[in-house]
């Protein structure tokens, strides 16, 4: 019997990592990534307010709904191992990141827990090298490539300055959808108007991204917008 196809959010990337020392690095880098790329990096943790059982369910649902999962195995964190195992079990494409900096080594001398041994991993020593690897990942993501093709096709007639402004609008439009299965078109327009964009420019960008297969957007008072 054929395995049922997993449905996932095309631009969502789950990130599993240790919270104490590693999380702040990723937070800074992800903030920069989201200004350049149409990807939504989702991190689930204790500050989401769930109990332990509920938190595990949220993590599993986010992993399952993601196009990719990134796991930082620095220090041999047990939770990261559990999350990685689940992603492997449901066949989510995944990448392991690992700090090789001496200060990041675990007290027992092994930088990675046993069940991740032998897996291919992306090593980094500094925050700058981690940033470079994550930027490379974001550039090569399938959704980024589709977004770039759609934007290029829809903005050929614009000047260099016009393309820069339109690109910023396109990225902000995509990020209004972050973490949400769909958003009312009127809400998308309102959010972008609050950023200083005109309604006609927003409408044109919705059409460009819809025609390029990056989002699904219908016209009408009660229409919705979602990631395609």
C-alpha positions as a Markdown table, in Angstrom:
| # | Residue | x | y | z |
|---|---|---|---|---|
| 1 | Unk | 0.0 | 0.0 | 0.0 |
| 2 | Unk | 1.3 | 3.4 | -0.9 |
| 3 | Unk | 2.4 | 5.7 | 2.0 |
| 4 | Unk | 0.0 | 8.6 | 2.3 |
| 5 | Unk | 1.5 | 11.9 | 1.2 |
| 6 | Unk | 2.3 | 14.3 | 4.1 |
| 7 | Unk | 0.7 | 17.7 | 3.8 |
| 8 | Unk | 2.9 | 20.5 | 5.1 |
| 9 | Unk | 3.4 | 24.3 | 4.9 |
| 10 | Unk | 5.7 | 24.9 | 2.0 |
| 11 | Unk | 7.8 | 27.7 | 3.6 |
| 12 | Unk | 7.7 | 26.5 | 7.2 |
| 13 | Unk | 11.0 | 25.3 | 8.8 |
| 14 | Unk | 11.0 | 23.7 | 12.3 |
| 15 | Unk | 14.1 | 24.5 | 14.4 |
| 16 | Unk | 14.9 | 22.3 | 17.4 |
| 17 | Unk | 17.7 | 23.4 | 19.6 |
| 18 | Unk | 19.1 | 23.7 | 23.2 |
| 19 | Unk | 17.6 | 26.8 | 24.9 |
| 20 | Unk | 20.3 | 27.9 | 27.3 |
| 21 | Unk | 23.2 | 29.0 | 25.1 |
| 22 | Unk | 22.2 | 28.1 | 21.6 |
| 23 | Unk | 18.7 | 29.7 | 21.2 |
| 24 | Unk | 19.8 | 33.4 | 21.4 |
| 25 | Unk | 22.2 | 32.9 | 18.5 |
| 26 | Unk | 19.4 | 31.5 | 16.3 |
| 27 | Unk | 17.0 | 34.2 | 17.3 |
| 28 | Unk | 19.3 | 36.9 | 16.1 |
| 29 | Unk | 20.1 | 35.1 | 12.8 |
| 30 | Unk | 16.5 | 34.2 | 12.1 |
| 31 | Unk | 15.4 | 37.8 | 12.5 |
| 32 | Unk | 17.9 | 38.7 | 9.7 |
| 33 | Unk | 16.9 | 35.8 | 7.5 |
| 34 | Unk | 13.2 | 36.7 | 7.6 |
| 35 | Unk | 14.1 | 40.1 | 6.1 |
| 36 | Unk | 15.7 | 38.4 | 3.1 |
| 37 | Unk | 13.8 | 35.2 | 2.6 |
| 38 | Unk | 10.2 | 34.1 | 2.5 |
| 39 | Unk | 10.7 | 31.3 | 5.0 |
| 40 | Unk | 9.0 | 30.9 | 8.4 |
| 41 | Unk | 11.4 | 29.4 | 11.1 |
| 42 | Unk | 9.3 | 28.1 | 14.0 |
| 43 | Unk | 10.8 | 27.3 | 17.4 |
| 44 | Unk | 8.6 | 25.7 | 20.1 |
| 45 | Unk | 9.6 | 25.9 | 23.7 |
| 46 | Unk | 8.7 | 26.5 | 27.3 |
| 47 | Unk | 7.7 | 30.1 | 26.9 |
| 48 | Unk | 4.7 | 29.0 | 24.8 |
| 49 | Unk | 2.9 | 28.2 | 28.0 |
| 50 | Unk | 2.0 | 24.5 | 27.6 |
| 51 | Unk | 2.5 | 21.7 | 30.0 |
| 52 | Unk | 5.1 | 19.0 | 29.1 |
| 53 | Unk | 2.5 | 16.7 | 27.4 |
| 54 | Unk | 0.9 | 19.5 | 25.5 |
| 55 | Unk | 4.3 | 20.9 | 24.5 |
| 56 | Unk | 5.3 | 17.5 | 23.0 |
| 57 | Unk | 2.1 | 17.5 | 20.9 |
| 58 | Unk | 2.7 | 21.0 | 19.6 |
| 59 | Unk | 6.3 | 20.1 | 18.7 |
| 60 | Unk | 5.1 | 17.0 | 16.8 |
| 61 | Unk | 2.4 | 18.9 | 14.9 |
| 62 | Unk | 4.9 | 21.7 | 14.0 |
| 63 | Unk | 7.5 | 19.2 | 12.8 |
| 64 | Unk | 4.9 | 17.2 | 10.8 |
| 65 | Unk | 3.6 | 20.4 | 9.2 |
| 66 | Unk | 7.1 | 21.7 | 8.2 |
| 67 | Unk | 8.8 | 21.4 | 4.8 |
| 68 | Unk | 12.2 | 21.0 | 6.6 |
| 69 | Unk | 13.5 | 20.6 | 10.1 |
| 70 | Unk | 16.8 | 21.9 | 11.5 |
| 71 | Unk | 18.2 | 20.4 | 14.6 |
| 72 | Unk | 21.1 | 21.9 | 16.5 |
| 73 | Unk | 22.7 | 18.9 | 18.4 |
| 74 | Unk | 25.3 | 21.0 | 20.3 |
| 75 | Unk | 25.9 | 19.6 | 23.8 |
| 76 | Unk | 24.0 | 16.4 | 23.2 |
| 77 | Unk | 20.5 | 17.7 | 24.2 |
| 78 | Unk | 18.0 | 14.8 | 24.8 |
| 79 | Unk | 15.0 | 16.9 | 23.6 |
| 80 | Unk | 16.7 | 17.6 | 20.3 |
| 81 | Unk | 17.3 | 13.9 | 19.9 |
| 82 | Unk | 13.7 | 13.1 | 20.5 |
| 83 | Unk | 12.5 | 15.7 | 18.1 |
| 84 | Unk | 15.0 | 14.5 | 15.5 |
| 85 | Unk | 13.8 | 10.9 | 15.9 |
| 86 | Unk | 10.2 | 12.0 | 15.3 |
| 87 | Unk | 11.2 | 14.0 | 12.2 |
| 88 | Unk | 13.0 | 10.9 | 10.9 |
| 89 | Unk | 10.0 | 8.7 | 11.7 |
| 90 | Unk | 7.6 | 10.8 | 9.7 |
| 91 | Unk | 10.1 | 11.4 | 6.9 |
| 92 | Unk | 10.5 | 15.2 | 7.2 |
| 93 | Unk | 13.7 | 16.4 | 5.4 |
| 94 | Unk | 16.1 | 17.4 | 8.1 |
| 95 | Unk | 19.6 | 18.8 | 8.8 |
| 96 | Unk | 21.8 | 18.6 | 11.9 |
| 97 | Unk | 23.8 | 21.6 | 12.9 |
| 98 | Unk | 26.6 | 21.2 | 15.4 |
| 99 | Unk | 29.0 | 23.7 | 17.1 |
| 100 | Unk | 32.6 | 22.7 | 17.1 |
| 101 | Unk | 33.7 | 25.5 | 19.4 |
| 102 | Unk | 35.5 | 24.2 | 22.5 |
| 103 | Unk | 33.2 | 25.9 | 24.9 |
| 104 | Unk | 30.2 | 24.1 | 23.3 |
| 105 | Unk | 31.5 | 20.6 | 24.1 |
| 106 | Unk | 29.5 | 18.5 | 26.5 |
| 107 | Unk | 31.1 | 17.7 | 29.9 |
| 108 | Unk | 31.5 | 14.0 | 29.0 |
| 109 | Unk | 33.5 | 15.0 | 26.0 |
| 110 | Unk | 31.0 | 14.0 | 23.3 |
| 111 | Unk | 29.5 | 17.0 | 21.3 |
| 112 | Unk | 26.6 | 14.9 | 20.0 |
| 113 | Unk | 24.4 | 12.2 | 21.6 |
| 114 | Unk | 24.9 | 8.6 | 20.6 |
| 115 | Unk | 21.8 | 8.1 | 18.4 |
| 116 | Unk | 22.8 | 11.0 | 16.2 |
| 117 | Unk | 26.3 | 9.6 | 15.6 |
| 118 | Unk | 27.1 | 8.8 | 12.0 |
| 119 | Unk | 24.5 | 11.3 | 10.7 |
| 120 | Unk | 25.7 | 13.9 | 8.3 |
| 121 | Unk | 25.9 | 17.2 | 10.1 |
| 122 | Unk | 26.8 | 20.8 | 9.3 |
| 123 | Unk | 29.5 | 22.1 | 11.6 |
| 124 | Unk | 30.1 | 25.7 | 12.6 |
| 125 | Unk | 32.5 | 27.3 | 15.0 |
| 126 | Unk | 31.3 | 30.9 | 15.3 |
| 127 | Unk | 28.0 | 32.7 | 15.1 |
| 128 | Unk | 29.2 | 34.2 | 11.8 |
| 129 | Unk | 29.8 | 30.7 | 10.3 |
| 130 | Unk | 26.4 | 29.5 | 11.7 |
| 131 | Unk | 24.8 | 32.5 | 10.0 |
| 132 | Unk | 26.5 | 31.7 | 6.7 |
| 133 | Unk | 25.3 | 28.1 | 6.8 |
| 134 | Unk | 21.7 | 29.2 | 7.6 |
| 135 | Unk | 21.7 | 31.8 | 4.8 |
| 136 | Unk | 22.9 | 29.1 | 2.4 |
| 137 | Unk | 20.1 | 26.8 | 3.6 |
| 138 | Unk | 17.5 | 29.6 | 3.1 |
| 139 | Unk | 18.8 | 30.5 | -0.4 |
| 140 | Unk | 18.6 | 26.9 | -1.6 |
| 141 | Unk | 15.2 | 26.1 | 0.0 |
| 142 | Unk | 12.6 | 25.1 | -2.7 |
| 143 | Unk | 10.1 | 27.8 | -1.6 |
| 144 | Unk | 12.8 | 30.5 | -1.8 |
| 145 | Unk | 13.5 | 29.5 | -5.4 |
| 146 | Unk | 9.8 | 29.5 | -6.3 |
| 147 | Unk | 9.4 | 32.9 | -4.6 |
| 148 | Unk | 12.4 | 34.4 | -6.5 |
| 149 | Unk | 11.2 | 33.1 | -9.8 |
| 150 | Unk | 7.7 | 34.5 | -9.2 |
| 151 | Unk | 9.0 | 37.8 | -8.1 |
| 152 | Unk | 11.4 | 38.1 | -11.1 |
| 153 | Unk | 8.6 | 37.3 | -13.6 |
| 154 | Unk | 6.2 | 39.8 | -12.0 |
| 155 | Unk | 8.6 | 42.7 | -11.6 |
| 156 | Unk | 10.4 | 42.9 | -14.9 |
| 157 | Unk | 9.0 | 46.3 | -15.8 |
| 158 | Unk | 10.1 | 47.9 | -12.5 |
| 159 | Unk | 13.1 | 50.1 | -12.0 |
| 160 | Unk | 15.9 | 49.0 | -9.7 |
| 161 | Unk | 14.5 | 51.1 | -6.9 |
| 162 | Unk | 11.0 | 49.9 | -7.7 |
| 163 | Unk | 12.1 | 46.3 | -7.5 |
| 164 | Unk | 13.7 | 46.9 | -4.1 |
| 165 | Unk | 10.5 | 48.4 | -2.7 |
| 166 | Unk | 8.4 | 45.7 | -4.3 |
| 167 | Unk | 10.6 | 42.9 | -2.9 |
| 168 | Unk | 10.3 | 44.3 | 0.6 |
| 169 | Unk | 6.5 | 44.3 | 0.2 |
| 170 | Unk | 6.5 | 40.8 | -1.1 |
| 171 | Unk | 8.5 | 39.4 | 1.8 |
| 172 | Unk | 6.3 | 41.3 | 4.4 |
| 173 | Unk | 3.2 | 39.9 | 2.7 |
| 174 | Unk | 4.5 | 36.3 | 3.0 |
| 175 | Unk | 5.4 | 36.9 | 6.6 |
| 176 | Unk | 1.9 | 38.1 | 7.5 |
| 177 | Unk | 1.0 | 34.4 | 6.9 |
| 178 | Unk | 3.6 | 33.0 | 9.3 |
| 179 | Unk | 2.2 | 30.3 | 11.6 |
| 180 | Unk | -1.3 | 30.6 | 10.2 |
| 181 | Unk | -3.0 | 28.2 | 7.8 |
| 182 | Unk | -4.9 | 31.1 | 6.1 |
| 183 | Unk | -5.5 | 34.8 | 6.7 |
| 184 | Unk | -8.4 | 36.9 | 5.5 |
| 185 | Unk | -7.3 | 39.0 | 2.5 |
| 186 | Unk | -8.7 | 42.1 | 4.1 |
| 187 | Unk | -6.5 | 41.4 | 7.2 |
| 188 | Unk | -3.4 | 41.0 | 5.0 |
| 189 | Unk | -4.2 | 44.3 | 3.2 |
| 190 | Unk | -4.8 | 46.1 | 6.5 |
| 191 | Unk | -1.5 | 44.8 | 8.0 |
| 192 | Unk | 0.5 | 46.0 | 5.1 |
| 193 | Unk | -1.2 | 49.4 | 4.9 |
| 194 | Unk | -0.1 | 49.8 | 8.5 |
| 195 | Unk | 3.5 | 49.4 | 7.2 |
| 196 | Unk | 2.8 | 52.3 | 4.8 |
| 197 | Unk | 2.0 | 50.4 | 1.5 |
| 198 | Unk | -0.9 | 51.5 | -0.8 |
| 199 | Unk | -3.8 | 49.2 | -1.3 |
| 200 | Unk | -3.3 | 49.1 | -5.1 |
| 201 | Unk | 0.4 | 48.1 | -4.6 |
| 202 | Unk | -0.7 | 45.4 | -2.2 |
| 203 | Unk | -3.3 | 44.1 | -4.7 |
| 204 | Unk | -0.7 | 43.9 | -7.5 |
| 205 | Unk | 1.7 | 42.0 | -5.3 |
| 206 | Unk | -1.0 | 39.5 | -4.2 |
| 207 | Unk | -1.7 | 38.9 | -7.9 |
| 208 | Unk | 2.1 | 38.5 | -8.8 |
| 209 | Unk | 2.6 | 36.0 | -6.0 |
| 210 | Unk | -0.6 | 34.2 | -6.7 |
| 211 | Unk | 0.2 | 33.9 | -10.4 |
| 212 | Unk | 3.6 | 32.7 | -9.5 |
| 213 | Unk | 2.3 | 29.9 | -7.4 |
| 214 | Unk | 3.8 | 31.2 | -4.2 |
| 215 | Unk | 0.5 | 32.0 | -2.5 |
| 216 | Unk | -3.2 | 31.3 | -3.1 |
| 217 | Unk | -5.3 | 34.4 | -3.0 |
| 218 | Unk | -8.8 | 34.9 | -4.3 |
| 219 | Unk | -10.7 | 38.2 | -4.7 |
| 220 | Unk | -13.7 | 39.0 | -2.6 |
| 221 | Unk | -14.8 | 40.5 | 0.7 |
| 222 | Unk | -14.4 | 37.2 | 2.6 |
| 223 | Unk | -11.5 | 35.7 | 0.6 |
| 224 | Unk | -8.5 | 34.2 | 2.2 |
| 225 | Unk | -4.7 | 34.1 | 1.5 |
| 226 | Unk | -2.5 | 31.2 | 2.2 |
| 227 | Unk | 0.9 | 29.8 | 1.4 |
| 228 | Unk | 0.8 | 27.6 | -1.7 |
